[in-house]
Amino acid sequence: MLALGIAAALALAAAQYFSPLSGALLAGRDVRVALLGERSSILLAYHPFSGTVNAFTFSHARPKSGASYWQRSAALAVSAGAREEDRQGEVFFVALSTAPDLDVLWGTLNNWRSEPRLFFSAARWAYGLRAAGATNISSFDLFALFSEFSQLTASDFILTEAQRKPDEALDAAAGRGPAPRVEVFNASGKKDLAAKAAKFLRARGFDVLTAASNPRLEPQTRILGFSENTGAALELRAALGLEELEIRVRPSQKSVAGAVVILGADFDPAILEK
C-alpha cells in the first residue's frame, strides 16, 4: 500500500512537471488562457505570485476561415501588449460556442464548494472540449488551473483595457491559410525539448496542439500522419530538417491533429536554433 502511495505521488509530481500549464504554475510563471468566442473573446493573464488575473475583453469580427485557435489566441496576446518573445511562447485556449462570460466563471469558482455539482458539470464540459479539439489544455492541466482559480474571488480579476483591437492580427493569421495542426512529444530524454520545438514550429506558422513528454524514451525520431493527405506531415518534416525521415501514415488512428512528431534521442536540438 505504501509503495502504491509513493508511486501515485511520483506520478502526480511527474505530471505537474511535464504538463505545460502545470509546469508553468509550479515554476510561478504567468499563464495566459484565451476564451475564444465567435464575436467576443477574453484573454486571462494569471499571475501566480500575486494571485491576480488581468482580464482583457475583446469585441471582434467573426474570424475568417483558416485562422486556427492558436493563431487567434496569439493575436489576442499581442493586442493585450505581449512582447514578441511572449507571443511565440505557450498560449492556452478554450474555444466556446457562446460569448465568454466572466460572471458565469466567477459563479462556478465561488459556489462549487457549496454546490459540488458545479464542479462535476465543469469537469464533464472540460472533457468534452478536449475530445473535440476545442482546447490545447490537457485534462490534468484544466484541473490544476481550476484548482488555482478556485482560490480567487471576483475582486482578484482586474478588468484591463487592451492596447489595440485584435482584428488586424486575426486577419493576418487567417490570410496565411489554414495552419498545419500538429503535436510534439519529447521522447529524447533531453529537458524541455518539446517546448522548444513547439516554439520553433509556432514561429513558422504551425498550430501546435500539444507539446509534452512521451511516456517512454525512443532512440529514433518518428513522424506520424493521421490522414491520407500527408500535407501536414510533409510540412512538419521539412520544418524540422528531417527530409530523409520516412513518414508513417495511420489514417485509421483518430486525432484532431494532422501529424505528430515524436522526438527521439537522435534528434539534434541545434536544428531549433536556426
C-alpha positions as CSV (number, residue, x, y, z in Angstrom):
1,M,0.0,0.0,0.0
2,L,2.9,2.4,0.9
3,A,4.5,1.5,-2.4
4,L,1.3,2.4,-4.3
5,G,1.1,5.6,-2.4
6,I,4.6,6.6,-3.3
7,A,4.1,5.6,-6.9
8,A,1.0,7.7,-7.1
9,A,2.8,10.7,-5.6
10,L,5.7,10.4,-8.0
11,A,3.3,10.1,-10.9
12,L,1.5,13.3,-9.8
13,A,4.8,15.1,-9.4
14,A,5.8,14.0,-12.9
15,A,2.5,15.1,-14.4
16,Q,2.9,18.5,-12.8
17,Y,6.5,18.9,-14.1
18,F,5.9,17.7,-17.6
19,S,2.4,19.2,-18.3
20,P,3.0,22.6,-19.9
21,L,0.4,24.6,-17.9
22,S,1.0,22.8,-14.6
23,G,4.8,23.2,-15.1
24,A,4.3,27.0,-15.5
25,L,2.2,27.2,-12.4
26,L,4.7,25.1,-10.4
27,A,7.5,27.5,-11.5
28,G,5.5,30.6,-10.6
29,R,5.3,31.8,-14.3
30,D,2.4,33.8,-15.7
31,V,-0.2,31.7,-17.5
32,R,-2.3,33.1,-20.4
33,V,-5.6,31.5,-21.3
34,A,-7.8,32.8,-24.2
35,L,-11.5,32.2,-24.0
36,L,-12.5,32.3,-27.7
37,G,-16.0,33.2,-28.7
38,E,-17.3,33.9,-32.2
39,R,-17.8,37.6,-31.8
40,S,-16.0,38.3,-28.5
41,S,-13.2,36.8,-26.6
42,I,-11.4,37.2,-23.2
43,L,-7.7,36.8,-22.5
44,L,-7.0,35.8,-18.9
45,A,-3.4,36.6,-17.8
46,Y,-3.0,34.8,-14.4
47,H,-0.1,35.9,-12.1
48,P,0.5,33.1,-9.6
49,F,2.8,35.2,-7.5
50,S,0.2,37.9,-6.7
51,G,-2.9,35.7,-7.2
52,T,-4.5,38.1,-9.6
53,V,-5.8,37.8,-13.1
54,N,-5.8,40.5,-15.8
55,A,-8.9,40.0,-17.9
56,F,-8.7,41.6,-21.4
57,T,-12.1,41.7,-23.1
58,F,-12.3,42.0,-26.9
59,S,-15.2,42.5,-29.3
60,H,-14.2,41.5,-32.8
61,A,-15.5,40.4,-36.2
62,R,-16.1,36.8,-36.9
63,P,-12.7,35.2,-37.6
64,K,-12.0,34.4,-41.2
65,S,-11.8,30.9,-42.4
66,G,-8.3,29.5,-41.9
67,A,-7.4,31.2,-38.6
68,S,-6.5,28.5,-36.1
69,Y,-7.4,28.7,-32.4
70,W,-3.8,29.2,-31.5
71,Q,-3.3,32.0,-34.1
72,R,-6.4,33.7,-32.6
73,S,-5.0,33.3,-29.1
74,A,-1.6,34.7,-30.1
75,A,-3.4,37.7,-31.8
76,L,-5.2,38.4,-28.5
77,A,-1.9,38.2,-26.6
78,V,-0.3,40.7,-29.0
79,S,-3.3,43.0,-28.7
80,A,-3.0,42.8,-24.9
81,G,0.5,44.0,-25.1
82,A,2.5,40.8,-25.1
83,R,6.1,41.1,-26.2
84,E,7.3,39.3,-29.4
85,E,9.1,36.6,-27.4
86,D,6.0,36.1,-25.3
87,R,3.8,35.8,-28.4
88,Q,5.9,32.9,-29.6
89,G,5.6,31.1,-26.3
90,E,2.8,28.9,-24.9
91,V,-0.7,30.3,-25.3
92,F,-3.5,28.2,-24.0
93,F,-7.0,28.4,-25.4
94,V,-10.6,27.3,-24.8
95,A,-13.0,27.7,-27.8
96,L,-16.5,28.4,-26.7
97,S,-19.8,28.0,-28.6
98,T,-21.1,31.2,-26.9
99,A,-19.6,34.5,-25.8
100,P,-17.4,34.2,-22.8
101,D,-19.0,35.4,-19.6
102,L,-16.9,36.2,-16.5
103,D,-20.0,36.2,-14.3
104,V,-20.5,32.5,-15.1
105,L,-16.8,31.8,-14.3
106,W,-17.0,33.6,-11.0
107,G,-20.2,31.9,-10.1
108,T,-18.7,28.4,-10.6
109,L,-15.4,29.3,-8.8
110,N,-17.1,30.9,-5.8
111,N,-20.0,28.4,-5.4
112,W,-18.7,24.9,-6.3
113,R,-17.9,24.0,-2.7
114,S,-21.5,24.6,-1.6
115,E,-22.8,23.1,-4.9
116,P,-20.4,20.2,-5.8
117,R,-22.5,19.5,-8.9
118,L,-20.9,22.6,-10.4
119,F,-17.5,21.0,-10.3
120,F,-18.6,17.8,-11.9
121,S,-20.5,19.7,-14.6
122,A,-17.4,21.7,-15.3
123,A,-15.3,18.5,-15.4
124,R,-17.7,17.0,-18.0
125,W,-17.6,20.2,-20.0
126,A,-13.8,20.3,-20.0
127,Y,-13.5,16.6,-21.1
128,G,-15.8,17.3,-24.0
129,L,-13.7,20.3,-25.1
130,R,-10.6,18.2,-25.1
131,A,-12.2,15.4,-27.1
132,A,-13.5,17.9,-29.7
133,G,-10.1,19.6,-30.1
134,A,-11.5,22.9,-28.7
135,T,-8.7,23.4,-26.2
136,N,-4.9,22.7,-26.1
137,I,-5.1,22.2,-22.3
138,S,-4.9,18.7,-21.0
139,S,-7.4,17.3,-18.5
140,F,-4.8,17.4,-15.8
141,D,-3.9,21.0,-16.6
142,L,-7.5,22.0,-16.7
143,F,-7.9,20.5,-13.2
144,A,-4.8,22.3,-12.0
145,L,-6.0,25.6,-13.4
146,F,-9.4,25.2,-11.9
147,S,-7.8,24.5,-8.5
148,E,-5.8,27.7,-8.8
149,F,-8.7,29.8,-9.8
150,S,-11.0,28.3,-7.2
151,Q,-8.9,30.2,-4.6
152,L,-9.7,33.5,-6.3
153,T,-12.7,35.8,-6.0
154,A,-14.2,38.3,-8.4
155,S,-12.1,41.1,-6.8
156,D,-8.9,39.2,-7.9
157,F,-9.9,39.7,-11.6
158,I,-8.6,43.0,-12.9
159,L,-10.6,44.2,-16.0
160,T,-7.9,45.6,-18.2
161,E,-8.4,47.7,-21.4
162,A,-6.5,46.1,-24.3
163,Q,-4.0,48.3,-26.2
164,R,-5.5,47.7,-29.6
165,K,-8.1,45.6,-31.4
166,P,-7.1,42.1,-32.5
167,D,-8.9,42.2,-35.8
168,E,-5.8,43.1,-37.9
169,A,-3.7,40.4,-36.3
170,L,-6.6,37.9,-36.7
171,D,-7.0,38.8,-40.4
172,A,-3.2,38.4,-40.9
173,A,-3.3,35.0,-39.4
174,A,-6.3,34.0,-41.5
175,G,-4.6,35.3,-44.6
176,R,-1.8,32.8,-44.4
177,G,-4.2,29.9,-45.0
178,P,-5.0,27.0,-42.6
179,A,-2.1,26.3,-40.3
180,P,-1.0,22.7,-40.1
181,R,-2.2,21.2,-36.8
182,V,0.5,19.1,-35.2
183,E,1.5,17.6,-31.9
184,V,5.0,17.4,-30.4
185,F,6.2,14.7,-27.9
186,N,9.7,14.6,-26.4
187,A,11.0,11.0,-26.2
188,S,14.7,12.0,-26.3
189,G,15.4,12.4,-22.6
190,K,16.6,16.0,-23.3
191,K,14.9,18.5,-21.0
192,D,12.3,21.0,-22.4
193,L,12.8,19.7,-26.0
194,A,9.1,19.6,-26.7
195,A,8.5,23.2,-25.5
196,K,11.5,24.4,-27.6
197,A,10.3,22.5,-30.7
198,A,6.7,23.9,-30.2
199,K,8.0,27.5,-30.0
200,F,10.1,26.8,-33.1
201,L,7.2,25.5,-35.1
202,R,4.7,28.1,-34.0
203,A,7.1,30.8,-35.2
204,R,6.9,29.1,-38.6
205,G,3.1,29.1,-38.7
206,F,2.2,25.7,-37.3
207,D,-0.8,25.2,-34.9
208,V,0.9,23.1,-32.2
209,L,-2.0,21.5,-30.2
210,T,0.2,19.5,-27.8
211,A,3.8,19.8,-26.5
212,A,4.5,17.2,-23.9
213,S,6.8,14.5,-22.7
214,N,6.4,11.0,-24.2
215,P,5.7,8.1,-21.7
216,R,8.9,6.3,-22.8
217,L,12.2,7.2,-24.4
218,E,12.7,6.4,-28.1
219,P,16.1,6.1,-29.9
220,Q,14.7,7.3,-33.3
221,T,12.6,10.3,-34.2
222,R,9.3,9.4,-35.8
223,I,6.7,11.5,-37.7
224,L,3.2,10.1,-38.0
225,G,0.4,11.3,-40.3
226,F,-3.2,10.8,-39.4
227,S,-4.7,11.4,-42.8
228,E,-4.1,10.1,-46.3
229,N,-3.5,13.8,-47.1
230,T,0.1,14.0,-45.8
231,G,0.4,17.7,-46.3
232,A,0.8,18.5,-42.5
233,A,3.3,15.7,-42.0
234,L,5.4,16.8,-45.0
235,E,5.5,20.4,-43.8
236,L,6.4,19.3,-40.3
237,R,9.2,17.1,-41.7
238,A,10.6,19.9,-43.8
239,A,10.4,22.5,-41.0
240,L,12.5,20.2,-38.7
241,G,15.0,19.5,-41.4
242,L,14.2,15.8,-41.4
243,E,13.6,15.3,-45.2
244,E,15.1,11.9,-45.2
245,L,12.8,10.6,-42.5
246,E,10.1,8.3,-43.6
247,I,6.5,9.4,-42.7
248,R,4.3,6.7,-41.3
249,V,0.6,7.2,-42.2
250,R,-2.1,6.0,-39.8
251,P,-5.4,7.3,-41.2
252,S,-7.3,4.8,-39.0
253,Q,-6.0,6.4,-35.8
254,K,-8.3,9.2,-34.8
255,S,-6.6,12.6,-34.0
256,V,-7.6,16.3,-34.2
257,A,-4.0,16.9,-35.4
258,G,-2.8,16.2,-38.9
259,A,0.5,14.9,-37.8
260,V,2.7,14.2,-34.8
261,V,6.5,14.2,-34.3
262,I,8.0,12.1,-31.6
263,L,11.5,13.5,-30.9
264,G,13.9,10.6,-30.2
265,A,17.4,10.5,-28.8
266,D,18.8,11.0,-32.4
267,F,17.2,14.4,-32.8
268,D,19.6,17.3,-32.9
269,P,18.4,20.3,-30.8
270,A,20.7,22.6,-32.8
271,I,18.0,22.5,-35.5
272,L,15.8,24.6,-33.3
273,E,18.4,27.3,-33.0
274,K,18.3,28.1,-36.7
